[in-house]
Amino acid sequence: MHGRFTGWLGSSALALGATLAISGVVTAAEPAKAVTFTKDVAPIFQQKCEACHRADGMAPMSLVTYEDARPWAKSIASRVGARQMPPWHIDKTIGIQKFKNDRSLNDAQIDTILQWVAAGSPKGDPKDMPAPKVWADDTKGWQMASKFGQPELVVKSPEVAQDAWWRPTTPTGLTEPRWVRAIEIRPVGKNARKITHHALARLQQPEDMPAELFTNDPNVAGDGLFMEWAVGKNGDEMRPDSGRLMLPGSKIAWDIHYHAVGEEITDTVELGIWFYPKGQEPKHREVLALFNTFSGGNRSLDIPPNQVTTTESFVVLRENARIENFQAHLHLRGKGMSMEAIHADGRREMLSQISDFNFNWHNIYIYADAVAPLLKTGTILHLVTWYDNTSANKANPDPDQWVGWGDRTVDEMGHAWLNITYYNDEEFNAELAKRAAAAKVNTDASK
């Protein structure tokens, strides 16, 4: 892989040094710019990589300093050139492409990194090095504390030190209704992240919320998922004037997957919650919806051995909605997922597609405000998932096995996590008008 990219860079270098024939006039091209770590590469790493690649981060090595990064230069070129890093698996050729949390590299950034490696990974002038970026350590503190301060409510799971699916229930202690503006989950304890595969926090409270607003799965009880922690996802921040509602007497039902790593590690998961001020009620209620990409309940998922299989489901929106994000949840055979809107007039609109899912990264793709899909009541969400249960799938532990739904990593799942804000007709039409006005301003400004 690295050789292929080195060869491509070599050809590019020849092209840069070649002469240009324009209208019969031969003009020498300007020499290629010298790319250095301190001036060109470090700012990219700070913006796109250091969130994981820093001391005590979840990545296997730090990329903060030149001395940290230089030994990994060839590996960096290989992974970056193949678009495997930073992990961002949304298909860049299909659907919406503007996201609030886009950590992918653009073509120019990729080219800069590849040129740096091809040139021998020079350090450059230390004076060009940007000031170090300060990162919150979410194993010791909360990432959202820099914006909201310390959480007003922290709900902790009981401790456990074993390989298990841990499903205790913890009271929230709330005595009055409160609206939530931000949520964060973190595994707590020495090396806790080594054993925590995922952590789900379901909200249980005395409310008769229509199930079709948050799931098409007959096995889901309560009022849906409140928050999920997985590698690549730590928390949710509600859009302005939107929130999640917590009621007195509510409980958090945990669903935590701990896996063995050959040593005893005691772990607790903490759920941090930031509220709107008392008396301030947001206009819109947001829910975290789980929509399976197959029909008939979990037991209907059936993946034959040595085959590529697809499943699909159709979800009718019961109220006007804004889809805030797209996230696929699959296991080792999962390869991709798409979400399409089928409008009342028959028009079909592809919203998003993940074409090369990687189980190691449960990325959430948060739509930018101006493009988050606004869908009228009755719109159908068409969800399609494909599974590769063949030997061509390098992550597949055994292509000769039939695979069904299950909690274990070697089992399979297939659902989309969608944060959805619901609107009445008046609110929805106002949001459409606001979107149209903003688009007109942008159009006029570009003329």
N, C-alpha and C positions, 0 to 999 in steps of 0.2 A: 504493500500500500504506500509506504513512504517513498519507495523508489519511483512509483508512478507519479507522485506529486513532485518529487525532485526533478524528474524528467520533464514534467510540464513547465516547471519553473525555469529549467534550463532553456527550453524553447522560447519562453517569454523573454528571457534575458537576451537571447540572440535577436529577437524581434525588436527589443528596445534599442539595441545597439546598431540595428540595420539602418540603411538610408531609406527615405521616403520619396517615392516618385510621384509628384503632384503636378499635373498639367505639363509633363515633360521636364519639370525642373527637379533636380535631385537635391534634397535638403537633408543634412545630417540631423538625426533625431537627438534630442537632449539626453544626456546620460541619466541612467536610472538613479533615483534618489536613494541614498544610503539609509537603510532602515535599522534602527537600534532599539534595544530594549527600553532604555530610560526615556527616550523621546516618543516612541511610536507604539511599543508593545505594552508597556506597563499601564498606560491609561486604559487600554482595552481590557486587560486582565482585571483592573480595578472595577470597571463598569460591569463586566459580564462573568467573571470567573471567581473572584475572591470571596463571594458569598459562601462558597463551599471550599475553595482552595486557599485556606489560611491555617495558621496554627490552631489546633483544637477544632478545626472544621471537620465536616463529614467526609471530605475527599481524602484520598490516600497521600497527597502531597500538597505543600503550599506553593503558591505562585506569586507571593507577595514581593519578593526581592529577586534580583538577577541571580544571586547565588542559589536561591530556591529553585528557580525555573530552568536554569541552564542545563542541568543533567537530564531534563525531561524533554529537551527540544525536539528530538526526532519523534517521540511519541505524541507530543503536542501537534506537530505537523500532520501526522497520520490521522489523529482523531478529529482535529479541526477541519482538515481537508475533506474528510468523509462526512462532515456535518454531524458527527456523533457527539461532539462537545462544542459548546455547552448543550445539555440535553434539552431539545425543543423539537417535538415530533409532529407538530401540526404540519400538514402538507401546505407548502408555500405556493402551490399552484392552484389551489381550490378554496373557494369560499372567502370568508372574512379574513383580513390579514392585519388588522390593527388591534393590538392588545396592550393593556395597561402594564403587564408584567413581562413583556417580550425580552427574553434574555438571549435570544439567538444572535449570531454574528451576521452582519450583512456581508455582501460580496467584497467590499473594500477592506473590511476588517480581516476577513479570511485571507485575502491576498497579502495584506501587510504582515500577518503572522508567518505565512508561507515564505515570503521574501526574506524575512528575518532569519528563519531557519536555514534557507538555501544559501544565505550569505555567511553562514558559520556562526550565527547567533551572537553578533557583537553586542557588547554592553552599552557603549555610548558614553556620553559625558554625564557624570553623576549629577551635575547641576540641572540637567533636563528632567530628572526623576520627579514625578509629581509627589505632593505631600501624601504621607500614608493615610489610607482611609480607615476611619474608626468604625469597627463593627461591634454590635451588641452580641454578647455571648448568651444565646438563648438556653444554654444549660445552666447558667447562673442568673440570668435575668430574662425579661420578656422583650422580644423584638419590637413589639408595638409600644413599649413604654416610652420610647423617644418621642412619639407623637401624642399619646394619650395619657402618659403617666402610668403609675402602677394600676393593675386591674382592681376594680372595685369588689369583685367576687372571684375567689379561687376555689374550685371544686376538685378534690383529690380522690383518685382511686385508691383502694386499699393496696398495700404492698404485696408482692408475690415474687417468688424466686424459683420458677420452674417453667418447663416447656408446656404451654397451655393456651387455650382460648379462655381468657379471663373475663367473666361477665357479671361483675357485681353491680349493685345499684347504690348510688349516693344521693341523699337529699341535698337540694341546693340551699335550703334554709330561707328562701324568700318568703316574705309575709305580705307582699304587695306586688301588683303587676309592674314589670319593668321592661323597657324597650332596649334592645341590645344594638350597639353600633359597631362593635368589633369583638372578635373571639380569637383565641390562640390556644393551641395545645402543645405541650412539650413533655417528653419523657424526662424524668428526674432521677438522678442517682448515678453513681460512678459507672461509666460504660453502659448506661441504660439503653443507648441507641443501638448497641450491638445486638440486643435481644428483641427490640420492639420492631416488629414487622409493620404493624399498623395499629392505630387506636381510633375507635369510633366512639362518639358520645351522642347517644340518642336522648332526645328530650321527651320525658313522660310528664304529662300534666293533665288536669281535669278539663279537657276541652274536646268538643265534638267537631273536629276539623275534617272536612271531606277528604277521604284518602286519595281521591283522584287528583288532588292538587299537589301531592308530593310523591306519589308512587303509582306504578302499575303492577306492583308485586303483591299478590295476596298474602304473602308471608310477613309483610312489614306491619308492625303494630305501633300504637302510640301516634305521635305527631311528627314522625319522620326524623331524619338525622339532623343533629344540631351542629356537629363539626366533626371533621376527620383529620387525623394526622397520618401522613405517609411521607416517604422520602420525596422531597420536592414540593411539599405542601405543609405549611405550618399554621396558617390562620386565614380568617376572612374579615374583611372590612366592608361594611355595608356602604352602598352609594349614598350620597347626601339625601336626606329626607326619607330613607328607607331603613327598616330595622326588623329584627326578629323579636317576637313577644315571648316573655317568660312570665308564668303565672304563679301565685302563691301555692305552696305545696308541691311544686314541680320537683322532679328527680332527674338525675343523669344516669341512664342505663349504659354502662360501659360494655364495649365489645373489643377486647384487646388481644392481639395475637402476639404472644411471646414465643420465640423459638430458641432451642438450645444451641449454645456455642462452646460447650465443653468446660465451662466454668460457672460457678454459682454467682449470679448477679441479681441483686434485689432492686426492683424497679417500682416506681410510682409514676402515674401519668397525671399531669395537672392541666386543668382547663381554666384559663384566665378569661374573664368577661369584663368588658367595658360597656357601661350603660349610657344612654342619653340622660341628661339631667332630669330629675323628678319633675313631673308636670309637662315635660316636652315630649309630645307624641308625634313621631314621624307620620307623614301622610300615607306611606305605603308599607305593606308587610311583605317581607321576603321570606321564602322558605328554601331549604336545601332539598331538592327532589332527587329520588332514585328511580330511574326508568330503565327497566330491563330491556335488552335488545333481542329478546325472544319472548314468545307468548306461552301461556299455560303454566306459569310458575317455575320455580327453580328446577323442579324435577324433570322438566321438559328439555333441558339442555343436554344434548347427546352428541358427542363428537367422535366419529368413527376413527379407527387407527389408519395411519398412512393416507390421510386425505386432508385437503383444504376444504373447510366447511364455512358456510355463511348462515347467519341467523338475522331476523329482522323483526321489528315491532312497529306498531302505529299507535301514537298517543294523541288523543284529541284534547286540545286545551279547553278547559271548561270556563276559563275567564281570560280577559285580555292580559297579555303577559309581556314582560321584557326579560329575555334570557340574558343573564349576567355573565355566564361563563360556560365553557365546555370542558369536561374532564372524562376520560375513559378509564374504567376500572376493569382490567383483565388480568389473567395470570400468564403462565409460561407459554401456552399455545396461542394466546391472543396476539394478533398481528396488526389489526386496524379497526377503526370505527368511524362511521360518518353520521352526520345529522343534517337532515334535509327538512325544509318547511314546505308543506303542500297547502297552498292557499285556497280559499273558498272558490275562487274563480278557476281553479285547476292549475294555476301557475306553480311551478316547482322551483324552489330556491335552495341551492346547496349552501348551508351555513358554514360547516367546518368538517374537516376530515383529518384523521390521524392515519397515516399510511404505513408507518414503521414503528409500532408500539414497542416500548422497552419496559419490561416489568420492573426494572431497577428504579424507574423514575415515574411516579404518579403525578405528572404535571397537571396543573390547572391553568387553563387558558382564559384569562379575564378580558372580555371584550372592552375596547375603548368606548367611552361614553357615547360618542357620535355614531357608533356602528352597532352597538348591542341590539340584537334583533327585537323589533317591536311586532308582535304577532297578535292578531285579533282572535276573539273567542271563536272556536270551531276550527282554527288552523290545526293541521295534523303534523306532528313531529314524526318523521320517518327515520328510524334508527337502524343501522345495519352494522353488524360486526362480522369479521372474518377471522377464522382460526386456522393455524397451520400445524397440523398434527403429523408432520412428515419429518424425515431425517434432514431435510433442507433447513429446518428451523433449528438453529444452533442452541437455542435455549430449551429445546424439547428434551425432557429426561428419558422418555421412552415412547417412540412413535408407534409401537405395536400395541399400545393400550387404548381401550375405549375410555373416554374421559367424560365425566358429568360434572354437574355443579357441586361445589364443596368448599369448605373453609381452607383446606390445606393448599399449600402452594402448588402441589402436583395435581390438584383438582382445578376446576376452571370456573370463572364467572364471566359476566358480560353485562355491564350496566353503565349508564352515563350518570354522572353527578352534575346536576344543573342547579345553580342558584337562580331562583325565579322570583321576580317582583310582579304581583298581580295588581291590576287597575280596574276601576269601574269605567264605564263608557266615557264619562266626562273627563276623567283624568287621562285616559288613554288618548282621546282626541287632542287634548292639550299637549301631551307629549309628542304626538305626531306633528302638530303645528310648530312646536318649538324646534323639532328636528328639521322641518322644512325651512324655517326661517334661518337657522344656522347654515344650512346648505346653500341658501340663496346668497347670504353674506359672503361665504367662501367663493362662490361662483363669481360674484361681482368683483371681489378683490383680485381674482385671477385675470380679469379682463384687462 
